[in-house]
Amino acid sequence: MPTLEERSKETGEELNLRLEAKTLEMGITYTFAQYLEQMETYLLQLEKRVRTLEAQKDIQP
């Protein structure tokens, strides 16, 4: 699974190729692959926020 940084640098063509590969690998529709992409991105963003908040908590007493 690409990181947020890798995803932000990805071109539309690269994203489409990755999603098409996922459809073949997992036997799912392209639309469902797009949905999974959104969920993966959301989870990566959430993980980043949690790490940021944890770091802030450690800094503050």
N, C-alpha and C positions, 0 to 999 in steps of 0.2 A: 504494500500500500504506500503510495507516494506521500511524502510529507506535505505540509501546507506550503512550504517554500517551493517545493518541486511543482506542486499543482499551480501555484501562481505564475510560474515561468512557462508552463505548458501552453502550447498553441492549441487552437481549436481542432486542428487536424490531428495532433497528438492525442488529445482527449478522445476524439472520435475513434481513433485506432485502438486506444486502451479499452474503451467501452465495448467495441466490437469484439475484441479479444476476450473480454469478460463474458460476453454472451455465449461465445463458443466454449469457453472453459467451464462455465457453470450451467450451460444449457438453459439460459433465461432470455427473456425478450430484451430488446435494446432499451425500451422504456423502463423496465425494471432495473437494468444496469445503470441508467441515469438516476433512478431513485436511490440505489445503493451508493452511488457517487455522492449524492447530496448528504446522505446519512453519514458516510465516512468523513466528509468534510466537516459536518457539524460536530461529530465526535472529536475530531482533531482540534477544532476551535475550542471546544469545551475543555479538553485536556490542557490546552495552552492557558486558558483562563484560570483553571484550578492551580496549575503550577505557579502562575503569577501571584495569585492570592496567597498560596502557601509561602512563597518567598517573602511577600510583604508581611505576613504574620510573623515570620521568623525575625524580621528586622525590627518590628515594633514589639515593645514589651506587653 
